[in-house]
Amino acid sequence: MPSKLLQEAHADVRVYTSRSFKPDEVIMEYTGEVVHPSIAVRRQESYQSQGRSCYMMWCEFQDAVIDATMQGGLARYIRNEHRHPRKQDNPQQERTVYARTISGPGLQGPKVVICAAGPLEPGTELILRYC
Protein backbone atom coordinates (compact mmCIF):
# COMPACT_ATOMS: atom_id res chain seq x y z
CA MET A 1 0.00 0.00 0.00
CA PRO A 2 1.49 3.38 -1.01
CA SER A 3 0.12 5.29 1.96
CA LYS A 4 -1.05 4.74 5.50
CA LEU A 5 -3.58 6.24 7.88
CA LEU A 6 -2.70 7.31 11.40
CA GLN A 7 -5.13 8.51 14.02
CA GLU A 8 -3.74 10.49 16.90
CA ALA A 9 -5.07 10.57 20.45
CA HIS A 10 -7.13 13.71 19.83
CA ALA A 11 -8.99 11.99 16.93
CA ASP A 12 -7.15 13.94 14.24
CA VAL A 13 -6.69 11.66 11.22
CA ARG A 14 -3.70 12.07 8.91
CA VAL A 15 -2.44 10.25 5.81
CA TYR A 16 1.27 9.60 5.22
CA THR A 17 3.27 8.02 2.41
CA SER A 18 4.73 4.59 3.07
CA ARG A 19 7.18 4.77 0.14
CA SER A 20 8.87 7.39 -2.07
CA PHE A 21 7.04 9.14 -4.92
CA LYS A 22 8.36 11.11 -7.88
CA PRO A 23 6.82 14.49 -8.83
CA ASP A 24 3.45 14.07 -10.61
CA GLU A 25 3.30 10.35 -9.76
CA VAL A 26 -0.21 9.10 -8.95
CA ILE A 27 -0.49 8.10 -5.30
CA MET A 28 -4.13 7.06 -5.10
CA GLU A 29 -7.63 7.68 -6.42
CA TYR A 30 -10.16 9.83 -4.56
CA THR A 31 -13.10 7.41 -4.46
CA GLY A 32 -16.73 7.79 -3.52
CA GLU A 33 -20.13 8.22 -5.10
CA VAL A 34 -20.21 10.44 -8.21
CA VAL A 35 -23.19 12.82 -7.98
CA HIS A 36 -24.48 15.97 -9.69
CA PRO A 37 -23.40 19.25 -7.99
CA SER A 38 -27.00 20.09 -6.99
CA ILE A 39 -27.23 16.78 -5.11
CA ALA A 40 -23.84 17.43 -3.52
CA VAL A 41 -25.02 20.79 -2.17
CA ARG A 42 -28.12 19.19 -0.61
CA ARG A 43 -26.05 16.40 0.91
CA GLN A 44 -23.52 18.85 2.28
CA GLU A 45 -26.30 20.78 4.03
CA SER A 46 -27.74 17.53 5.37
CA TYR A 47 -24.37 16.30 6.66
CA GLN A 48 -23.74 19.65 8.37
CA SER A 49 -27.17 19.67 10.01
CA GLN A 50 -26.37 16.21 11.40
CA GLY A 51 -23.01 17.40 12.72
CA ARG A 52 -21.27 14.95 10.40
CA SER A 53 -17.95 15.59 8.66
CA CYS A 54 -18.32 16.02 4.92
CA TYR A 55 -15.80 14.65 2.40
CA MET A 56 -16.39 15.84 -1.18
CA MET A 57 -14.18 16.54 -4.18
CA TRP A 58 -15.50 18.78 -6.95
CA CYS A 59 -14.32 17.49 -10.34
CA GLU A 60 -12.56 20.17 -12.34
CA PHE A 61 -14.28 20.97 -15.67
CA GLN A 62 -16.89 18.27 -14.99
CA ASP A 63 -20.49 18.45 -13.92
CA ALA A 64 -19.80 16.02 -11.09
CA VAL A 65 -18.81 15.79 -7.44
CA ILE A 66 -17.30 12.77 -5.70
CA ASP A 67 -19.00 12.33 -2.33
CA ALA A 68 -16.69 10.23 -0.16
CA THR A 69 -18.56 10.91 3.08
CA MET A 70 -20.34 7.56 3.36
CA GLN A 71 -18.36 5.38 0.97
CA GLY A 72 -14.93 6.78 0.31
CA GLY A 73 -11.36 5.59 0.51
CA LEU A 74 -8.24 6.73 2.28
CA ALA A 75 -7.88 9.90 0.17
CA ARG A 76 -10.82 11.55 1.93
CA TYR A 77 -8.65 11.93 5.02
CA ILE A 78 -5.93 13.95 3.27
CA ARG A 79 -5.50 17.16 5.24
CA ASN A 80 -6.63 20.46 3.73
CA GLU A 81 -3.68 22.87 3.39
CA HIS A 82 -5.84 25.83 4.50
CA ARG A 83 -6.75 24.06 7.73
CA HIS A 84 -3.29 22.77 8.51
CA PRO A 85 -2.71 23.61 12.20
CA ARG A 86 1.07 23.68 11.93
CA LYS A 87 1.17 26.13 9.04
CA GLN A 88 1.22 29.13 11.39
CA ASP A 89 4.22 27.62 13.21
CA ASN A 90 5.96 26.53 10.01
CA PRO A 91 4.92 28.45 6.87
CA GLN A 92 7.10 26.13 4.77
CA GLN A 93 4.62 23.32 5.42
CA GLU A 94 2.45 23.50 2.31
CA ARG A 95 0.69 21.11 0.00
CA THR A 96 2.50 17.91 -0.79
CA VAL A 97 -0.06 16.58 -3.28
CA TYR A 98 -2.55 17.88 -5.85
CA ALA A 99 -5.75 16.49 -7.37
CA ARG A 100 -6.18 15.88 -11.09
CA THR A 101 -9.44 14.96 -12.85
CA ILE A 102 -9.14 12.34 -15.57
CA SER A 103 -11.75 11.02 -17.97
CA GLY A 104 -11.83 9.22 -21.25
CA PRO A 105 -12.78 6.05 -23.10
CA GLY A 106 -12.99 3.05 -20.84
CA LEU A 107 -13.57 5.08 -17.68
CA GLN A 108 -17.01 5.18 -16.12
CA GLY A 109 -17.38 8.86 -15.34
CA PRO A 110 -14.68 11.24 -14.16
CA LYS A 111 -11.96 10.03 -11.83
CA VAL A 112 -9.91 12.15 -9.45
CA VAL A 113 -6.38 11.03 -8.73
CA ILE A 114 -4.05 12.36 -6.05
CA CYS A 115 -0.53 13.09 -7.36
CA ALA A 116 2.76 14.04 -5.72
CA ALA A 117 3.38 17.81 -5.93
CA GLY A 118 7.12 17.17 -5.69
CA PRO A 119 9.42 14.36 -4.59
CA LEU A 120 7.99 12.67 -1.50
CA GLU A 121 9.89 10.51 0.95
CA PRO A 122 8.35 7.75 3.09
CA GLY A 123 6.56 9.25 6.08
CA THR A 124 5.54 12.48 4.33
CA GLU A 125 2.12 13.76 5.36
CA LEU A 126 -0.26 14.22 2.43
CA ILE A 127 -1.57 17.80 2.37
CA LEU A 128 -3.89 19.01 -0.39
CA ARG A 129 -5.17 22.45 -1.35
CA TYR A 130 -8.89 21.68 -1.83
CA CYS A 131 -9.89 25.15 -3.05
C-alpha positions as CSV (number, residue, x, y, z in Angstrom):
1,M,0.0,0.0,0.0
2,P,1.5,3.4,-1.0
3,S,0.1,5.3,2.0
4,K,-1.0,4.7,5.5
5,L,-3.6,6.2,7.9
6,L,-2.7,7.3,11.4
7,Q,-5.1,8.5,14.0
8,E,-3.7,10.5,16.9
9,A,-5.1,10.6,20.4
10,H,-7.1,13.7,19.8
11,A,-9.0,12.0,16.9
12,D,-7.2,13.9,14.2
13,V,-6.7,11.7,11.2
14,R,-3.7,12.1,8.9
15,V,-2.4,10.3,5.8
16,Y,1.3,9.6,5.2
17,T,3.3,8.0,2.4
18,S,4.7,4.6,3.1
19,R,7.2,4.8,0.1
20,S,8.9,7.4,-2.1
21,F,7.0,9.1,-4.9
22,K,8.4,11.1,-7.9
23,P,6.8,14.5,-8.8
24,D,3.5,14.1,-10.6
25,E,3.3,10.4,-9.8
26,V,-0.2,9.1,-9.0
27,I,-0.5,8.1,-5.3
28,M,-4.1,7.1,-5.1
29,E,-7.6,7.7,-6.4
30,Y,-10.2,9.8,-4.6
31,T,-13.1,7.4,-4.5
32,G,-16.7,7.8,-3.5
33,E,-20.1,8.2,-5.1
34,V,-20.2,10.4,-8.2
35,V,-23.2,12.8,-8.0
36,H,-24.5,16.0,-9.7
37,P,-23.4,19.2,-8.0
38,S,-27.0,20.1,-7.0
39,I,-27.2,16.8,-5.1
40,A,-23.8,17.4,-3.5
41,V,-25.0,20.8,-2.2
42,R,-28.1,19.2,-0.6
43,R,-26.0,16.4,0.9
44,Q,-23.5,18.9,2.3
45,E,-26.3,20.8,4.0
46,S,-27.7,17.5,5.4
47,Y,-24.4,16.3,6.7
48,Q,-23.7,19.7,8.4
49,S,-27.2,19.7,10.0
50,Q,-26.4,16.2,11.4
51,G,-23.0,17.4,12.7
52,R,-21.3,15.0,10.4
53,S,-18.0,15.6,8.7
54,C,-18.3,16.0,4.9
55,Y,-15.8,14.6,2.4
56,M,-16.4,15.8,-1.2
57,M,-14.2,16.5,-4.2
58,W,-15.5,18.8,-6.9
59,C,-14.3,17.5,-10.3
60,E,-12.6,20.2,-12.3
61,F,-14.3,21.0,-15.7
62,Q,-16.9,18.3,-15.0
63,D,-20.5,18.5,-13.9
64,A,-19.8,16.0,-11.1
65,V,-18.8,15.8,-7.4
66,I,-17.3,12.8,-5.7
67,D,-19.0,12.3,-2.3
68,A,-16.7,10.2,-0.2
69,T,-18.6,10.9,3.1
70,M,-20.3,7.6,3.4
71,Q,-18.4,5.4,1.0
72,G,-14.9,6.8,0.3
73,G,-11.4,5.6,0.5
74,L,-8.2,6.7,2.3
75,A,-7.9,9.9,0.2
76,R,-10.8,11.5,1.9
77,Y,-8.6,11.9,5.0
78,I,-5.9,14.0,3.3
79,R,-5.5,17.2,5.2
80,N,-6.6,20.5,3.7
81,E,-3.7,22.9,3.4
82,H,-5.8,25.8,4.5
83,R,-6.7,24.1,7.7
84,H,-3.3,22.8,8.5
85,P,-2.7,23.6,12.2
86,R,1.1,23.7,11.9
87,K,1.2,26.1,9.0
88,Q,1.2,29.1,11.4
89,D,4.2,27.6,13.2
90,N,6.0,26.5,10.0
91,P,4.9,28.5,6.9
92,Q,7.1,26.1,4.8
93,Q,4.6,23.3,5.4
94,E,2.4,23.5,2.3
95,R,0.7,21.1,0.0
96,T,2.5,17.9,-0.8
97,V,-0.1,16.6,-3.3
98,Y,-2.5,17.9,-5.8
99,A,-5.7,16.5,-7.4
100,R,-6.2,15.9,-11.1
101,T,-9.4,15.0,-12.9
102,I,-9.1,12.3,-15.6
103,S,-11.8,11.0,-18.0
104,G,-11.8,9.2,-21.2
105,P,-12.8,6.1,-23.1
106,G,-13.0,3.0,-20.8
107,L,-13.6,5.1,-17.7
108,Q,-17.0,5.2,-16.1
109,G,-17.4,8.9,-15.3
110,P,-14.7,11.2,-14.2
111,K,-12.0,10.0,-11.8
112,V,-9.9,12.2,-9.5
113,V,-6.4,11.0,-8.7
114,I,-4.1,12.4,-6.1
115,C,-0.5,13.1,-7.4
116,A,2.8,14.0,-5.7
117,A,3.4,17.8,-5.9
118,G,7.1,17.2,-5.7
119,P,9.4,14.4,-4.6
120,L,8.0,12.7,-1.5
121,E,9.9,10.5,0.9
122,P,8.4,7.8,3.1
123,G,6.6,9.2,6.1
124,T,5.5,12.5,4.3
125,E,2.1,13.8,5.4
126,L,-0.3,14.2,2.4
127,I,-1.6,17.8,2.4
128,L,-3.9,19.0,-0.4
129,R,-5.2,22.5,-1.4
130,Y,-8.9,21.7,-1.8
131,C,-9.9,25.2,-3.1
